[in-house]
């Protein structure tokens, strides 16, 4: 769900830094409504992970060599970010260099313009092979808590969440966002000083998946929920090995 990003449509963390995961509308385009803990939906439906999902990851070794970073540094941030989400995390993760659903890519150089620098980008639930990309500007931040916060924000996208200011109005059917959860100006899916992990973030994410998996929630407003199995779940060699 990442790709070519319109530079005029980037979004900003504090200190003029960017997250570019799958957003098409600028903050100025957002409707003037109270922010909420969770906003979901893209491509005309709400993508979430199916029950029992295990996401297989690998490291892009070439990017590690070029950037001079280590797996240990990335995994430390990743695990701390997962811990912030606590028992609301809807999937499991395991390393698999052969059959992988996403890879960690560490850029050698920053991606900056006059507005700021990209920190990271991630992906939404789906059946393809994806990337979670981090940039030097994030990894060189002297405040490790800020690094973890950024990773937790990107994990929110991996779980299916969009930025809180994602458009609620139908600004093109493919990029409609829907509201789910408790009104709260402080959420990890926000930016600047409001970008903090809260109990409401965890509670609402957990409730969203519980309701979607039980069948109690099949759509939000008129937007259907679609549950995805990852790429690795459809790999014929893996299924043969597992006797499926």
Order of alpha helices (4+ residues) and beta strands (2+ residues): beta-beta-beta-beta-beta-alpha-alpha-beta-beta-beta-beta-beta-alpha-alpha-beta-beta-alpha-beta-beta-alpha
